[in-house]
């Protein structure tokens, strides 16, 4: 197999090296292209562009494979926890018992926010979207730690900042919900583990603690774990982009939250429930909606379907569909939206439009139904995704910071605007 590619431009042949990853995926390395030829590559939406080499997560979209540090997602979903998986993603190996204890203890130690941050929360009007509060407050939290403002000091305390961010994103997320609903903020409890503690901060009241059901905590922990990383998606690439300028960890991850918010990315879980509710309200069994989703002029899409990378079943969707059935039956919940979702899935998987385009349900198709069943408000769905994705963002941030050769990310463009023209005084303009 050749490890060179030949490119002919203006009658001249240039040789470009190729690079092969550990799973045999191959790339033409165009790093020297512009310097040698004055050409750049153009790849709208980056569908064919490898922006980095990475050791964190492997996806084979055609085969429906997802592995964190080489371990299949199915094994982690069955045997691991979110916090253990977070360690795996960030540090590269499963933790030993003492390593896991130390990581969990540091997370617990940093779960309280600086008291003055409460005033920042109070500045947001009731009804603010919790994703807006989350991204602002993650960035604001960095102002309460001088080390984060100063990169070289931050580097020395990196492990503490990692645990602190994983811990604080959960506290900020819970507070963002309480603030947007005008509810009193609940402090975290030292005695609770990561996910039960989040449920406590979300739902307890000053006069009554939430009774935490183990099946609810388990289902939410699984949702966090399944979202923990997904290689170079829109939000992770954003984190890497910001990190490449050597911005601090919190600033970089807060940018990731903003990128995640949109309905084509993390916002899809909220959009799925809104779509199912609309179908239910209109008395449709899904068939009218499927017709609309196939009609490009309708402005509708089957939310929770399709993926840039998976052209086969999203392995996370299979796991989450089963978890969805389990949790609804354990909680004895009958949700008509689940029936609609199953009918939509069944119809779409038989429909030539979806089959030909290889559109399958993605992780968001069923995660919203679980979150609804366990009482999470719909506007918090993407926030839950952000808590889950934090270890992946951190792992990618760490990779950039540890790579001695990382250059600031700075793509180029092909300019198609007006060529040189001149300033016209206001009175002479038509
Ligand atoms: N419903 C109807 N048609 C769709 C859908 C959908 N959900 N998804 C893609 N298509 C169609 C497109 O219109 C296009 O049709 P065409 O070839 O006739 O023009 C074809 O399938 C290919 O789609 P693209 O938009 O080119 O696929 P792309 O890789 O750019 O987008 C995306 C992927 C954004 C996920 C898209 O499938 C989508 O919008 N899905 C719905 C939103 C969603 O569920 N997002 C969550 C993604 S997973 C995540 O972030 C966790």
Boltz pocket constraint, residues with backbone or C-beta under 6 A from the ligand:
constraints:
  - pocket:
      binder: B
      contacts: [[A, 263], [A, 264], [A, 265], [A, 266], [A, 268], [A, 293], [A, 294], [A, 300], [A, 301], [A, 302], [A, 303], [A, 304], [A, 305], [A, 306], [A, 307], [A, 308], [A, 309], [A, 357], [A, 359], [A, 362], [A, 363], [A, 364]]
      max_distance: 6.0
